[in-house]
Amino acid sequence: MSTIKWHTEDNKLIPERSTKHSVGFDFKSPEAYTIYPSETCMIDTKVSCEFSSDKWLGIYGRSS
């Protein structure tokens, strides 16, 4: 069975699907950041996960 188990200290940070048929999950930042054009930064989501062997994890930036 396909499963994903999320781990975080703050349940408000657990990634969610924005719609029932969404392929991916939306992550929330634990703090507010301003990222300017051409700038790169790393944000600790404070989230980890375990998933079954039929899943894979890819992290992509939003297009908007």
C-alpha positions as CSV (number, residue, x, y, z in Angstrom):
1,M,0.0,0.0,0.0
2,S,1.2,3.5,-0.9
3,T,1.8,5.6,2.2
4,I,3.4,8.9,3.3
5,K,4.0,9.6,7.0
6,W,4.8,13.2,7.8
7,H,6.8,14.2,10.8
8,T,6.8,17.8,12.3
9,E,6.5,19.5,15.6
10,D,3.9,21.9,14.3
11,N,0.8,20.3,12.7
12,K,0.1,23.5,10.7
13,L,3.3,22.7,8.7
14,I,2.2,19.3,7.4
15,P,2.1,19.5,3.6
16,E,-1.4,19.2,2.0
17,R,-2.8,18.7,-1.5
18,S,-4.5,21.9,-2.7
19,T,-7.3,19.9,-4.4
20,K,-8.5,16.3,-4.3
21,H,-6.8,15.4,-7.6
22,S,-3.5,17.3,-7.0
23,V,-0.4,15.3,-7.9
24,G,1.8,17.0,-5.4
25,F,1.7,18.5,-1.9
26,D,2.1,22.2,-0.9
27,F,4.7,23.0,1.7
28,K,4.3,26.0,4.0
29,S,7.3,28.0,5.3
30,P,7.5,28.2,9.1
31,E,8.6,31.9,8.7
32,A,8.0,34.8,6.3
33,Y,10.8,35.4,3.7
34,T,11.3,37.9,0.9
35,I,13.1,36.3,-2.0
36,Y,14.1,38.9,-4.7
37,P,14.5,38.2,-8.4
38,S,17.7,36.2,-9.2
39,E,18.1,35.4,-5.5
40,T,18.3,31.8,-4.1
41,C,17.8,30.8,-0.5
42,M,17.3,27.6,1.5
43,I,14.3,27.4,3.8
44,D,14.0,24.7,6.4
45,T,10.4,23.4,6.3
46,K,10.8,21.7,9.6
47,V,9.1,18.6,8.0
48,S,10.4,15.1,7.3
49,C,8.7,12.1,5.9
50,E,8.7,8.3,5.5
51,F,7.2,6.8,2.4
52,S,6.6,3.4,0.9
53,S,9.0,2.0,-1.8
54,D,6.6,2.7,-4.6
55,K,6.9,6.5,-4.1
56,W,9.6,9.0,-4.8
57,L,10.3,12.5,-3.5
58,G,10.9,15.4,-5.8
59,I,10.9,19.1,-4.7
60,Y,10.1,21.8,-7.2
61,G,9.5,25.5,-7.0
62,R,6.2,26.9,-7.9
63,S,5.7,28.4,-11.3
64,S,3.8,31.5,-10.0
